[in-house]
Amino acid sequence: MKWRVVIRPEVEAEVAEAALWYEAREVGLGAEFTEEIIKAWDALAENPLLHARRHPQKNIRWRYPERFPYRIIYEILEIEQMVIVAAVLHAARHDRHWQQRFLK
């Protein structure tokens, strides 16, 4: 059974910003980044429980795309069979950047 994957609006802006940054460094690299992120989102629809829980009270997890140093941070709502992608951030960014989104 596939899970429903919901992408928060700010995530789309993060992916677009990162893609522009990669595209400025090498033509076509921004599109490759975007494709890699979408591929990871598709994998979440298949099995979001594959990755370890990263928060003590909430079912928050993250995964890394294969080629790029980014974290896809998501929350699982098991009863609803839903995955909410809350952030796509560079792996070196501090956790407070994604944690603030779960307080909203």
C-alpha positions as CSV (number, residue, x, y, z in Angstrom):
1,M,0.0,0.0,0.0
2,K,1.3,3.4,-0.9
3,W,1.4,6.2,1.6
4,R,0.1,9.7,0.8
5,V,3.0,12.1,0.7
6,V,2.2,15.8,1.4
7,I,4.9,18.4,0.7
8,R,4.7,21.6,2.7
9,P,4.8,24.8,0.6
10,E,8.1,26.1,2.1
11,V,9.7,22.8,1.0
12,E,9.0,23.6,-2.6
13,A,10.8,26.9,-2.2
14,E,13.8,25.2,-0.5
15,V,14.1,22.7,-3.3
16,A,13.9,25.5,-6.0
17,E,16.5,27.6,-4.2
18,A,18.9,24.7,-3.9
19,A,18.3,23.7,-7.5
20,L,19.2,27.3,-8.6
21,W,22.3,27.2,-6.6
22,Y,23.4,23.9,-8.2
23,E,22.4,25.1,-11.7
24,A,24.6,28.2,-11.2
25,R,27.6,25.9,-10.6
26,E,27.0,23.5,-13.5
27,V,24.3,23.5,-16.2
28,G,21.9,20.6,-15.6
29,L,23.0,20.0,-12.0
30,G,20.0,21.8,-10.7
31,A,17.6,19.5,-12.6
32,E,19.5,16.5,-11.4
33,F,19.1,17.7,-7.8
34,T,15.4,18.2,-8.3
35,E,15.0,14.7,-9.9
36,E,16.9,13.2,-7.0
37,I,14.6,14.8,-4.4
38,I,11.5,13.7,-6.2
39,K,12.9,10.2,-6.4
40,A,13.4,10.2,-2.7
41,W,9.8,11.5,-2.1
42,D,8.5,8.7,-4.3
43,A,10.5,6.2,-2.2
44,L,8.8,7.6,0.9
45,A,5.4,6.7,-0.6
46,E,6.6,3.1,-0.8
47,N,8.2,2.7,2.7
48,P,8.5,5.8,5.0
49,L,9.2,3.6,8.0
50,L,12.5,2.5,6.6
51,H,14.4,5.3,8.3
52,A,15.1,5.6,12.1
53,R,12.9,7.9,14.2
54,R,14.9,11.1,15.1
55,H,12.6,12.7,17.6
56,P,11.6,11.3,21.0
57,Q,7.9,12.3,21.1
58,K,7.0,12.6,17.4
59,N,7.3,10.2,14.5
60,I,9.9,12.4,12.7
61,R,12.4,10.9,10.5
62,W,14.8,11.9,7.7
63,R,16.5,10.4,4.7
64,Y,19.3,11.5,2.4
65,P,19.1,11.6,-1.3
66,E,21.8,9.5,-3.0
67,R,24.0,12.2,-4.5
68,F,23.4,15.4,-2.7
69,P,24.2,16.4,1.0
70,Y,20.6,17.3,1.9
71,R,18.2,15.9,4.5
72,I,14.6,15.3,3.7
73,I,12.8,15.7,7.1
74,Y,9.4,14.2,7.4
75,E,6.7,13.2,9.9
76,I,4.7,10.0,9.6
77,L,1.0,9.9,10.6
78,E,0.5,6.2,10.7
79,I,-3.3,6.1,11.2
80,E,-3.8,8.4,8.2
81,Q,-1.1,6.6,6.2
82,M,0.4,10.0,5.5
83,V,3.9,11.4,5.2
84,I,4.4,15.1,5.7
85,V,7.6,16.4,4.2
86,A,8.5,19.4,6.4
87,A,11.9,20.4,5.2
88,V,14.6,19.7,2.6
89,L,17.8,21.2,4.1
90,H,21.5,21.0,3.6
91,A,22.8,18.3,5.9
92,A,25.1,20.8,7.6
93,R,22.3,23.1,8.8
94,H,21.4,23.0,12.4
95,D,18.4,21.1,13.6
96,R,16.6,24.2,14.8
97,H,15.8,25.0,11.2
98,W,13.5,22.1,10.8
99,Q,12.4,21.8,14.4
100,Q,10.7,25.1,14.3
101,R,8.3,23.8,11.6
102,F,6.9,21.1,13.9
103,L,6.0,23.7,16.5
104,K,3.6,25.5,14.1
